[in-house]
Amino acid sequence: MTQTQDQLKQEIRKFWGTRPCGIVSSKQPVSSHAFFTETARHRFQIHTDWDRAFLKDAVRFQEHKNKRVLEIGCGIGVDGLEWARAGNRYVGLDYNFPSCQITRSRFEDDRRSGAFSNGDAENLPFSDNSFDLVYSFGVLHHTPATEKAIDEVYRCLRPGGEAIIMLYYKWSALVFGDVLLGRGLWQGALWKARSIGQLISNYTEWDSQTESNINPLTRVFSKRQAHKMFRRFRNVEMELHYLWPGHFGPLRRLALLLPDSLKHSLHRWVGWNLMIRAVK
């Protein structure tokens, strides 16, 4: 690993450790029962295909039972608890210790058992063929070597095990509408950024950003790039989700004029979340 990559990883750890994903969706005391209730409700309501929640249907937690499940990037534990409630043996890993603590507290609040580990997605601290299912929602595009992280997923899965991974989609309405057209051209941020990649990083993950704590890395991927990373897997399936009017940036009002049938199907082509299911 070069020094530059090491420094970037430390910036990533600092960013997510300061404000873990979803923590600002509740004003209740962190790790209180009210906090856990509000953050879970918010997470499953905010992920929509226009105005229809999709997360639970896309992941299908309840279809999996009696499996050893690893979640890479457990965050504040909302999804992890769903895996445990479905009857699975859950292991949550996060690059930041505070997230592991919050997830552990969420499990204790719900009287569930689980294991929690602090670690790096590019170097998973688990032996080969350890898990029946590896899940990661919106995490692996925040590590410098996403390709290596996918290889680690493959290594840790048992033969026949399943990976369920969400990565951000390069050709999404959010990238072209909100980030490039709206922030980049309309507001002039493109001329200040060192690269398109930096622009995308700076204008995603708003909930976790502050003036002094800017998102250091968001990578985006096409389906072709994703297929290349998952080339060792079989039965690779991909579908797109997560689209709402704000993703269109300055074209938001025009998007609102679209017929309902198109509003509720457009996510299949320009959604922000690329959901990938694959078997080892």
N, C-alpha and C positions, 0 to 999 in steps of 0.2 A: 504494500500500500504506500503510495506517495504521501509526502507531508501535506500536500494540498488536499488530498482526499481525507486525511485524518483531521485536518482543521475543519473541513466542511462537515464531517460527521459530528464534531464537537458543537458546531453551530446548530446543527439539526437537533442534537440532544438538548441543548439549552432552550431552543425555541419551543419544542414540544413539552419539555419539562416545566417551563414557566406557565404555560396554559394548555393543558392536555385537551385534545379534541373533544368538544361538547361540554366542557366544564362551565362555559358562560351561559348555557341554556337554562340555568337555574340560579336564582338569587338566594336559595336556601343554603344553610351551612354545608360545606362540602362533607360528604360521607354521612349526612343525616338521612333518615328514611324519606323525608320530603324531597331532598335533593335527588335521591335515586329514582323516585317516582317521576319527578318532573323531567329529568334528563332522558329517561327511557321514553316517556311520552313524546318528547320533542324529537328524538332521533327517528322514531318510526313515523312521525307526522311530516317531517321536513323533506324526507326523501320521496319525491313524487314524480310521476310522469304526468306533467301538467298539474292536475288537481287530484290525482289518484295515487295513494301510497303504494309503494312497490316493494319495499325492502324485505319484509317477511316472506312475501310470495316468491321473490327472486332467489332468496337464499334457501328457503324451505327447511328451516331448523327442525321442524317436527318430523320430517321424513327420516331423520337419522337418530338411531337409538343404540345404546350399548356400545358406542364407539369411543376410542381414545382420540380426542380432538385437540389439536394444537391451533390456537389463534395467535398469529403473528401481528403484534400491534394491538394489544387488548384495550388500550385507551382507558376509559373510565368504566369499562366492564359491562356495557349494556348488551352487546351481542353475546358476550361470553356467558352471561346468565341465561340467555335463551338456549344456548347449547346445553347447559347443565340441566335446565328445566325439562328439556326434551329427553333426558335420561342418558346423557353421555358423560364420560370421564374427561373432564376439561383441564387443559393446561394453557394458561395465558402467559404470553411473553411480550415484554415491551422494552424498548431501548431506554426508557426512563423509569427510575424507581418509584417516583410519586404515582405514576399511573398504576403500577403493580399494587401499591398500597390501597388506592381507591377501589380497584377491582376486587381485591381481597375483602375490603370492608363491605362492598356491595353483596358479595357472596355470603358473608356472615350475617348481614341484615336479612337475607332471604333464607337463611339456614341451609345453605348449600355448601358442598365441599368442592374444592378445586386446588390446583397447584399453580403457583405464580412465580415467574422467573424473569430476571432482568438480563437482557441479552441483545445481540446484534443479528438482524435478519440475514446478513451476509455470511455469518458464521454461527449457525444455530448450535446451541449447547446440548444437542441431543444425538444419540447414536443412530446409525442407519436403520431404516425400516421400523421406526418407533411408533408411527401414528396411522390410524385408519383414515383420518381426514385432517387436512390442513386448510385453515381458513384465514383469509386476510382481506379486509375490506378497506380500501383506500389508504394503504400504508406503504406498499413496496415501491410506489413511484416517488417516495420521499427518501429513498436511500440511493447513494451514488451509483452503485452497481446492481441495478434491478435484475439484470440477467443472472448475476451470481446468486441473488436471493431466490430466484425461481429454481435454480439448480439445487439449492439447499432444500427447498420444498420437496423436490423430487427425491433427494437422498433420504430424507426423514420419513417419507411415506412408505408404508408396507406395499408389496406388490398387490395390485388391485385396489389400493387406496385412492381416495378422491381429493383433488385440490379444488377449492372454490376461492377464486381470487378476483378482486376488483381493482382495475387500474384506470387512470384517467385517459379519456379518448382524445386523440390528437385532432380529429376532424369534427369536433363537437361545436354546437352553437355557442357554448360558453367561450371557447377559445377564440372563435372568429367574431362573434357578436360583441360580447361584453369585454373581453380582454384586448383583442387586437383592434377592433373598430372603435369600441367605446373608450376604453382606458388609453390604448396606444395612440390612435389617430385623433379621435375627438378631443381627448384631454391632453394630448401631447406627451404622454409618458413614454412612448416608443423612442423618442429622440433622447431621452435621459437614460434609458436602459442600455446595458452593455450588449445585450442579445435578446432575441425573442424568448429564449429560455428564462432569462432573468425577469422579463416582463411577466411571463406566465407565473413564475414563482411569486413575484411581488403582489400579484392581484388574484391569488387564490388563497384559500384558508383564512378568510377574513376574520372569522370568529376568534382565532388564536393570535391574531396580530395586534401589536401596539405600535406606537410611533418609534419606540426604541427596540422593538423585537419583531423583525420582519422575517417572514418565511424564507429560509435560505434555499430551499430546493423543492420544486414540483416538476416531475417529468411527465410527459404525455406520450401515448403510444397509438399507432395505427393498428388495425387488425393484423396486417401483414407482419409488423414487428412483433406483435404478441404471439402469433403462430410460430415465428422463428424461435422465440424464447421457450415455447412449450413444445418444441420439436421432439423431445424425448418422451413426451406423454402420448397417450392414445385417447380416442373418443373426445377430442377437444371441441367444445361448444362455446360460442360467444354470442352474447346479446347485449344490446345497449339500453340503458335506463337513465333516468333523471334529467328532466327537461321542464323548465318553467319559464314564464315570460321574461324574467330578469336576465336570463342567459343570452337574450338577443341584444342587450345593450341599447343603443340608440334606436334600434328597430323594434323595440318592445311594443309600441302602439300598433305597428303593422302586424306583429305576431298575434296580438289580441283579436285581430279581425279575421283570422283564419277560421275556416269552418271547424266545428267541434270534432268531426271525424278525423280531420288532419291533426288537430291539436293533440288528440289522444293516440296518435300513431307515429307522429314525427320523431319521437324519442328513439325509435328503432333505427334511425339513420344518423341523427345528430345529438344523441344523448351524451351526457358527460361521463357516465359510469359504464365502463366496459366490463361486464360480468363474464368471467371465464370459468368453465367447469372442465376438468380434465382428469383422466385416470392414469395411474402409473402402471 
